[in-house]
Amino acid sequence: MKKILIVLSLLFASVAYADHENVDADAYFQQIPALCSTPEKMQAYIKHLKMKPYHLSLGREGMDPSGQPVYMVTYYVNEEGTSSAALIDVPSGLETCMLFQTFDLTKPKQN
């Protein structure tokens, strides 16, 4: 029961907001819901989901490949290969946010 309460509180307690200016006339940043907590608690949650890191990448300032790193995204896949999740970490290390968790994961056929 305690684990269920922790997970529910994580789900409903945190929402991350992006408040940025328009990038151009056709694309813009939007507020998105994200599940956020301390890095330790998010890692415990990922472990509970039996997910392993699949790949890591850096978000860079100004979306420029030569910009300073401003966040890191870790993409996870579960042991069965049927579910994925993406976590984002910022240099301060004060919180980690899960941007999404998906199900029914499939890999496209390679030509």
Sequence and secondary structure as in RCSB ss.txt:
>XXXX:A:sequence
MKKILIVLSLLFASVAYADHENVDADAYFQQIPALCSTPEKMQAYIKHLKMKPYHLSLGREGMDPSGQPVYMVTY
YVNEEGTSSAALIDVPSGLETCMLFQTFDLTKPKQN
>XXXX:A:secstr
 HHHHHHHHHHHH         SSSS        EEE HHHHHHHHHHTTEEEEEEEEEEGGG TTS EEEEEEE
EEETTSS EEEEEE TT S EEEEEEE S       
